[in-house]
Amino acid sequence: MHKLKKILKNNLLILAGGVIGAVAGYFYWLNIGCSTGSCPLTSTPGMSIIWGAITGGLLFNIFQTKGEKR
């Protein structure tokens, strides 16, 4: 349990970015999305949420300092 808390604490910024990205991906699908269903990334809410979470996590990872990654 102590090890899990340490991992979560060290990656809190990445996890927050993933959650924010997932919410943004859902709203992107809801408001813009792909009406024909031919767009592979935005045709379903699940794919938009997954891609939003990945993008948000990677984006927030840029702002993490080296001391936080250890």
C-alpha positions in Angstrom: 0.0 0.0 0.0 2.9 2.4 0.8 4.5 1.7 -2.6 1.2 2.4 -4.4 0.8 5.8 -2.6 4.4 6.6 -3.6 3.7 5.8 -7.3 0.5 7.8 -7.3 2.2 10.8 -5.6 5.0 10.7 -8.1 2.6 10.5 -11.1 -0.2 12.8 -9.8 0.3 15.4 -12.5 0.2 12.8 -15.3 -2.9 11.2 -13.9 -4.6 14.6 -13.6 -3.7 15.3 -17.2 -5.2 12.0 -18.2 -8.5 12.7 -16.4 -8.7 16.2 -17.8 -7.9 14.9 -21.3 -10.5 12.2 -21.0 -13.2 14.7 -20.1 -12.1 17.0 -22.9 -12.2 14.1 -25.3 -15.7 13.3 -24.4 -16.8 16.9 -24.8 -15.0 17.0 -28.2 -17.0 13.9 -29.3 -20.2 15.4 -27.9 -19.9 18.8 -29.5 -17.8 18.3 -32.6 -17.3 14.6 -33.2 -17.8 12.9 -36.5 -21.4 12.8 -37.8 -20.7 10.2 -40.5 -18.9 7.7 -38.4 -16.0 7.5 -40.8 -13.5 9.2 -38.5 -11.7 6.5 -36.6 -10.6 8.7 -33.6 -13.9 10.6 -33.0 -16.6 8.4 -34.3 -17.3 6.8 -30.9 -17.1 8.4 -27.4 -14.8 5.6 -26.2 -12.1 6.3 -28.7 -12.3 10.1 -28.1 -12.0 9.5 -24.4 -9.0 7.2 -24.8 -7.1 9.6 -27.1 -8.0 12.6 -25.0 -6.6 10.8 -21.9 -3.4 9.8 -23.7 -2.9 13.3 -25.0 -3.7 15.0 -21.7 -1.2 12.7 -19.8 1.5 13.3 -22.3 0.9 17.1 -22.3 1.0 17.3 -18.5 4.1 15.1 -18.4 6.0 18.0 -20.0 5.4 20.2 -17.0 6.6 17.6 -14.4 10.1 18.5 -13.0 12.8 15.9 -12.7 12.6 15.9 -8.9 8.9 14.8 -9.1 9.7 11.9 -11.5 11.9 10.1 -9.0 
